[in-house]
Amino acid sequence: MTITQGLALAFLAYLLLLGRSAWKQGELPQYFRSLSIVALLVGLLAGAVWFYLWI
């Protein structure tokens, strides 16, 4: 396992634990909403970097 894979696995475990906690507190919809906003922002940033590198 590479360092990158280990970090990705740790990040996934962290997100799963956060989701479990949100589920137990009844805040799962808010968790998914926040997670989708963060995913959108990361995607926009990745798209901007890709656009900058290939232009």
Number of C-alpha atoms within 10 A of each C-alpha: 5 7 8 9 10 11 11 12 12 12 12 12 12 12 14 12 12 14 18 15 14 16 14 10 9 11 13 16 12 12 18 13 11 12 14 12 12 12 12 12 12 12 12 12 12 12 12 11 11 11 10 9 8 6 5
